């Protein structure tokens, strides 16, 4: 069922006493209030079945996904809705324009001397009413069709943007603010949805209305119509061109600045604990005021442009009507034009200017939508820096030999972090990278997992260049436990299964015993089905790290990369984790990035990295005898009270 997992854990359909148990355990509220339980049960009973989505993801985008993002390319996927909407727009435009013709007919054939006929007037009025009702009906259908079209188009666009995020490399997310990316998925897509749902149909309707009216104006009186087209339309065109250029600049600026507002908000909320601890509230408010003020200035600019364009076009219309009234009145006095034709002409002339005013209002929606398309297009055209080659092959099951061959790398190509590194990690061997902060330890691990590609040189797995294989087949055999583990919204169970969706309950029970999670699981109100709150904030850093290790244990990779896996643990937890590591590393190649030498000394070999290169390499005993950089680190650690030093150095 669609909502079953979202309402609680394993204690019942909605988690039963989840909220009460959470309160007893000191956790935030995480269940359904008892007074709402009956209504929630009814709601779930009416919820339709939601079959699993058949998602097919490839690292390389399909031909369709590589299409340039334009409005026509977005809507052409649904030709039935586009054709239906277009036909409804045409019918609506035609039925709306029958009124002045009926008025003209009623005046000439029912009101003029010698042609007074109440039946004609009544018939025209009835037809007028019927056509108005028909127009309302077709407009309702049009709104329904465009609503369905916009919903489908925006659904596809959101999936496309989200899929593109999944393909992009880590350096993109390092350089870009999360709030800016959120604005692309929220405000930019919403602006585009408004354009598809209302803007396009209104532009089509009003544009077609102007065309129909122009034809009727020329049919009514060529001279007056010529004055309209040759004098008034060019002035409107000039103003519209200016407005297009000026407003596009303003709306693009507004899109960028609302992205910065969301980025600042996201950062402040994510770091609220640090903000509170350091009394940064006042300074944060001041900074946010500046960011919001910049967004306000962009909106003021676009508002000023609209304030010039709207009244100017209205004034042009009024002056044009005054001029044409004078010309038409003279023609009536000179018996060159019938009064009925003049009335019909002015009725249509008013309708000619009305769409212009409506288009002015809709032009804001168009410009906002165009600005959003430009920003989304720029995003979708960013290629991943780590990409699969066209003929990438599936990496077969590996033994676990990792080779760094003359590897140099820099996050900025002009500033290298690693210089000509050569290293071989044998199958089943555990190697610890130690050294000062910023020396390049984590960078080497990221190269092994192909989060980045070397600036020069090669990284090989079992003798195969990692750039020649698919990313999925490579990363499925390399497990990573980061220094700051991330927990997703859901239960403890779903977080443990993140690396292996097929893991059985028995596998999970084994994993929690191996990494020492049993005490935590038994203490939680719903055990493994206890909800994990945002980023696991209700758990300690050590508990989150243990969960990450259990997740890695379940995934059973051939190569394991531990990035400061015990840095957040107390001594007791560290002892438990070290015992778990012995089982976790058994028979696997491993890269251990460590500042704590207790972790490093469990490795078969230690590699000391400093200043972008390998300065020492060997077993803990060999490096101590060497008396170099590692021995200096060891002495400093020993002086600071490093535990089990005697045993480790024996």
Phi, psi and omega in degrees: 000153190294325187249002187304317183284339185278347185263355178162204186248216189269005182280005183154182183300322182248013181088359173056251185264033184301316184293318179294317180295322178298320179296318179296327181276358180083013180266158177297161179303131183218023181228197180257129178303143183300326182290344179257359187296318181298315180294321179296322178296317177298319181297318180293325180296330180268359182286127180289164177291141178240097180294156179296139178284140177268091185263126177244111183245131173232149181295325179266128182294151178286172179300321180294320181290338179276355177299142179296136182286108174222161180297315177301320180293332179287319187269345183291346179292339182239070185298327181299315181289325180294314180295316180299314179298320180295317179296320179294324177296317181296314180298317180297316181298320182288317182292330180290337187264006180282339185304304180300325177296319177294323177297315178300315181296319181294323180292312185291323188251000180223351184236332183290151178306134181087350180226034181280120183210107182296329180296321178297315180298315180296318180298316179297320181295318180295315179298319178303313182295316180298316180295325178296317178295320177298318179298318178298318181298313182290329175294323177297316177299320181296317178298320179296316181293313181293329176296316178295319179297314182295323179297317180290318181296316181290327174300313179297319183293318179298317178297320181295316180294316180297319178298322178296322176301321181293334182274335185292153184275168185298327183297330178297314182286338175289321184276332187258144179281141181299322180296325178295317179294323177298323180294329177294321183278343184249280188295321181293316179292323179294320176299319180292323178296319178298322179294314182293320185286317185243318189296311184296313182296321179293319177298316180295316182296311182291323177296315178295322177301317180296322179294313180299316182294320179300317178298316181293322179300316179293326178291327181285309179201117186293320185295311179296322179295323179295318176301320181297311186286322186274336183254310188278314184299316179301320178297318178297322181296317180298314179297323182293320178298316178299315182297321180301312183291316183290317183288326178299317177300316181293318183288325175297319178296319179295321179298318180294320186282329174291330175296320178291325176299313180294324179295316180294321178296314180299315181295319181293320179291319181295325182257028186298328180293320178291321178300312181295316183296330184253013178052047183264008187301312183298316181292323178295320178297318179297317180294319180293326177298320178295318181294314179294325178297322177295322177293321177299318180298321178296320179291325177297320179299311181294325177296322179294320178297316178297323181294332177280315188289312184301302180298327180296314179294325177296318180294320178299318179297317181295314179297322178296318179295320178298316179298314182291329176295319178296315180294315181293320179298319178297320180294325178292316179296327179273009180059030175266351184210134178285143182300327179296320179294321180296318178297314179298320180299316182287329174298317178289326179296319176299320178289337177289322181277334180300314177300328179296316179294321177294322179294327176300316179293318181286340182296329176299316178297320179297314183293320177296319178295319179295319178298319179294320178298318180298314181293318179293323178296317178301320179295312184290341180269001175283119181275150173293138179285334174251106187230159175278143173287163186299324183252035180300140182253163177281129179287123179290172177305130189255158172277325177117021177278123179244128183235125170259117187243103179051046187274127170234146183203145173215134176299324167254118185307336181277346181233103184280138176266324177241143182233110169048059182271133175234126182200142175235126174254118185283157177304132179079359182269139174255130183235129178260132174261120177234161180151175182293161177299134179084006182285335180122013183295305181296329180297319179297321178295320179294327177290323180297322181273002181057042166287333175223160174253144179299148173293323173209159183090186184223151169245126185242143172240117186053038177080003181254127178298126184296342180283350182260359182244162179290145181296324181296314182291331178287307187286341176290344180251001176238118179261145182232130171245105185285167179294323179243089184296145182248129176251139184263160177299134184146202180261172174301320182298312181294328177290324178291326181278004186302322182273346180207098183293342182268005181298133180278168176299325178295319177298318182294317179299320178296317182297317182290331176289321182296317185265006175079033181265359187302317182298318179296312182298319180293332182279335183288148186300320181242024177059229182293341181266009176293131180297141174264123181281173189312119179058018178069032186292341179277356177255154177287165179299320179294320179294321177296321179294321178296321177297320179295321178292320177296322177299317178294323179299318180292326181289334178049060178285160177283330178234134182242132179244116180249113182260097181054049189294340181247012186292336184260010188257148171282175186297322180294312179296323180298322178297317178297315182294322180297322176294322178295323180297324179301320178282323182293324184272353185299121178077007182243150167284146183213143171246118181250113176266118191219140165260327177283122183289341176299323177287315182300323185286351175278349182282156176291329183214147178245133176245119179268121182247132178207140176055038173080014180208170178273122181257333178211155180202135179162184176286161178306318181296317181296320182289326176295319179293330182293328177072027182259222186297317181295318179300322178295316178298318181296316180297320179294320179294319179296319180293333180273003176097030179301131186276155178057027184297320183296316180295318183292326184269000184292000000 
